[in-house]
Amino acid sequence: MATVRINMSKPEEELADKPYRELSFMEKVKSRRQKSSESTKAFKQFCRILFTFQSTTQLYVFLVYILPGLFEDGWTRYWMKVLAVFLCLEWLINYFCTVLYSTDFQKTRDSPTVHMKERWENPPEYFESYASESTLSNGHATEVMNIQHDNGELPFTFCEKCKIDIPPRTHHCDICKTCILKRDHHCYFAGTCIGFRNQRYFYVWAFYSIWVGSLGFYFTVEYLKEFYSPYSWTDFIPVVAFYRWVSGTENMSFHIVLLILHLYLELMCAIFGMIYFSGQTMFVARNMTMFEFVKKIKVKSKNSLNQNYRSVFGDFWALNFLFPMTILFKQRENGITWDGLKIDYNSNHE
């Protein structure tokens, strides 16, 4: 019996084969979205590689060259090394926590701890799922309702893209392609969305970015002023400095090339750290998100400043700036219900 093989090309392959002029309007939109998604992934990988490069090489040149060169006293040099290692570790820990903690809103049916009501208590026209009284250790399965109750709580909404009911303050991210619990914004440097579970780490990461960037920039400039004599201002261009090192210029060594490159990275780190830290300080103090601020959604909080910070960090929230205290002190909110908060989703419509 003869077999017939049919090669069916994917829609993406058909769009790639067609010339751009022959594409319809919708096909052009899909093509642009595909290219945008690919460029976003490439930028995410670039940022992570750049962050890994800067964190390792900057700590290396500080411990081996900058601090021994600028500080002659042994004890001063020792404590400056301790400070440099502490700042770098805090920077790295909060960065990895920001990246690794999942921020998406997971469907409750997929959780093994979610128990369903008996059939006679759960007719089709009034479906309701609920979680056990004790929450999971990772906080992913809390009390989630698929229906809206008229008990004064903020109402659930429906996501047309994910086809699920989502809690208040949860919004869909087109880049992550999922709904984010208490979505703040999508961070291109971390390559993930900032939401309920990782906002505290992002906040502290921005705080230490200021210190790592500003102190690193200051000491790098001081070291170059004392131990490096450039021929001209073009020597501070990384490409020119790299070429001079490869060509074997006398006063150009590899660690000088790293320091010149670090000048730009440290300055960028300090600037973006100040921007995001000041923004997060305002948003956390007012118990709102960047998404709600940009979309002009009115948020009114009756909670105090201390309660708003405990909502993000948990109890003893100030200790999170010394070490992530998530294991010891959980967040008071669950990301689903919000006490003392009123949100007017129609306020951004004229």
N, C-alpha and C positions, 0 to 999 in steps of 0.2 A: 504494500500500500504506500503510495507516494505521499510524502509530507511536504507541506507548504510552509515556508518560513516567511513571516511578515516582519519587516524591520520598521518599528514604529518609533519615530524620533520624538524626543521630548519637546515641549513648547519652548524651553530655553535654547535647545539646539536649532529649532526652526528660526527663532529670532536672531541667532548668531549667524545663520547661513544667509538670511535675507539682507540685502543692502538697506541702509538706514532710510533712504528716500522712498523705498517701496513699502515700508511699514505703515500700518494704520496708526491713528492717534493713540488708541489704547495700547497697541504693541510698542509704540515709542515710550509711553509712560512706564510699561513693564521693563523695557530695556534700561531706562534710566534708573529705575529702582534697583535692578540687578547690579548695575555698575556702582551705584551709591552704596549698596550693601557690601560689595567686594572692597571698595575703597575704605569703608568703615572698619572692616575686619583687618585690612592691611595697616591702617593707622593704629588700631588697638595693639597689634603685634609690635609695631614700631615703638610705641610708647612704653610697652613693657620691657622690650629689649633695652631701650634707652635708660629706663629707670634702674634696671639691673646693672647696667654699665656704670651709671653715675654713682649708685650707692656703694658698689665694691671699690671702684677706683678712687673715689673721693676719700673714703675712709683710709685706703692704703697710703695715698700721698700725705694725708694729715699725720698719720702715725709715723711714717718713715722720713718725711722731708720737712713739712711745714712746722709742726710743733717742736721737733728737735732743733730746727734752724732758728726759730723765733724766741724760744725760751731756754735760757742757759741754766736756770735753777732746776735742780733735779725734782724737787717736790712739786713745784709749779708745773713742770712738764708732765709729771705723773698724773696730777689731778685734771689737767687739760685733756690728757688722753682718756681718762675715765669719762669725762664729760662728752668727748667726741664719740666714744663707743656707745654711751647711753642714748645720745640724741639719734645716732644712726639706727640703733636697735628699735627705739620707739617709732621711728619713721618707717622702718621695714615692717614691724609687727602690725601696725595699724593699716599700712598699705595692703598687706596680704589679707588681713581680716576684711577690709573693704571689698577686695576682689573675690574672696572665697565664700563669704556668707551669701546665701541665696536670698534674693529680694522678691522673687516672684510669688504671686498668690496661687497656692496649690489647691487643686480640687479636693474637697473633703472625702469624696467617695473613694479616692485612691489611698486613703490613709487606713491602715489596719486597725487603728484605735477608734474609728468612728462606728458607732452602733446604730442600727436602723430600728425604727419602731416596728411593732408587729403590724401585719397587714390590715387587721381590723381597726387599728389605731391610726392608720396612715392611708386614707383613701387617695386615689389618684389626683383628685381635684385639690387636695391639700397636702402635698408632699412636703416633708420636713425631715432633714437629717440633722443630727446633733452629735457633739463629741462627748467623751466621757468627762466626768467632773475634773479629773486631774489632767493637766495639759502635758504634752510631750516635753521631754527635756530640751529639745531643740526649738520648741515654741511654734512648730508648724501647724499643729492641729489644736486649735482652740475652738471655742463655741462659735460655729458658723451656721448661719441660717440661709436657706435658699429662698425664703419668702420674707416679706416685709411685715413687721409688726407695728401696730399703732400704739407704741408704749413710750413715745417721746424720744426714742433713739434715732440716730441718723439713718435714713433709708438706704437700702441696697440699690444698686443700679445694675443694668445689664450691659455686658460688653458684646458688641456685635461681631467683633473679630474672633474672640475666644469662645463665644457662645455659652457664657456662664454668667451667673449672678455674682457680682463683686461687691465687697464691703465699701463703705464710704471712705473717701480719700485714696481709693485704689484706682489707678489709671493705666491704660494700655500704652506700652512703649513700642513704637514701630521698629526700633533698632533691635531690641531684645526679643521682639515678637511674642511678648507675654504681658500679662497684667502685673503691675508692681504694687505691692502693699505699701500704702502711704508713700506714693511716688514723689520724690523731691525733684530730681533731674537725672539725665543720663550723663555720666562722667566719661568723656572720651579718653582721658588720661588713664583711668582705671579700667576702661573697657567694659563697664557694667553700670547698671542703674543704681542710684542712691535711694534707698527706701527705708522701711521700718527697721529691718534687721541689721543694716550696716551704716546708718547715718551717724551713729556715735563714733564709729571708727573713722569715717570720712572727716568728721569734725576735728578729731584729735590729729589725724594725718595732716590736715591743713594747718593746724597749730604748729606742729613740728616742722612742716615745710618752711614756715617763716624762719625758724631758728636755724635749721640746716642751711637754708639758702642765704640768709643774711650774714650769719657768722662765717659760713664758708666763703662767701664773697669777700668779706672784710679781710680775713686772714690770708686768703689767696693773693689779694692785691698787695698786702704788706710783704709777703714772701717774695713776690715778683719784683717789687720795688727795691728790695735789699739784695737779691741774689741773681737778678736777670737784667742784662743791659741790651735792650732791643736796638736794632739798627734804625728802624723807623716804626711808625704807628701801624704799618701793614703787617708787622710781625705778630700783632695780636689778632689777626684773622686766622682761625684754625686751619684753613686749607694752606695758607702761606707758611704757617708754623710747621705743619706736617711736612711740607715740601722741603723746608730748610733742614729738618731733622733727617729726612731720607737722603738728602744731598750731602749730609755730613758737615754742616756748619759747626764751628768750634763751640760756641756758647749755647747751642740748642740741643738739649737732651730730651729723652722721651717723657720724663716727668714734667718738664716745662710745657711740652705739647699738651699733656693732660690738664695741667693747671690753666692754660689758656682756654681750652675747651670748657673746663669747669666754670670759668668766669661767666659764660653765657648761660650754662645750665643752672648755676646757682642763682643768678639774677632772675631768670625765668621762674625758678622754684619759689623764690621769695615773693615775687609779684603775685603769682597765682595763689600762693598760700594766703597772702593778705586779703586778696579779693574774696576767696571762698570762705576764709575764716570769719571775716567781718559779716559776710552774707549769712552764714550759718548761725552766727551769734544773734543776728536780728531775727531770723526765722524761728529758731528754737525758743528765744525769749518770748515771742508772740504766739508760739504754738501754731505755726503755719509752715507750709512748704514753699519751695521755690516755684513749683508748678502752680500752686494757688496764687502766688504773688504775680507771676507772669500772666496768668489767665484772668487776673483781676477778680478772683473769687473771694467774697467777703467771709472772713473767718473771725469769729468773736469767741474769746476764751475767758472764762471766769476764774481760771486757775491762777495761782501765784507764780512768780518767776521760778521759785524753787520747785514747784510741782511740774512746771513745763520742762525743766531740765531733768527731773527724775523720770519724766515720761520717755525721754530719749536714752538716758544713761542708766536708770535705776537708782537705788538708794546710794548715798554717799557718792554722788555723781562726780565730785571734784577729783576723787581718787583715780578716775579713768585717765586723767592727764599724766599720771605717773605709771600706771599699768592697767591694761584692760581688765575691768572688774566684772565682766559679764558672768563668769562662772559663779561668783559669790553673790552678786546682787543683780537679780533679774529686772527687766523692765516692768513697770507697773501695768502699763497698757498691754493689750494683746494684738493691737493692730486692726481690730475689728470694731470694737465699741470705744467711744471717746467720751469720757465724763467731762462735764463743764464746758462743752464745745458746741458752738452753733455755726453751721456752714450754709451760706446762701448760694446755691449753684446757679441761680438765675441772675445773680448780680452782674455777671459779665455780659449779659444780653441787654441791649437797649430797648 
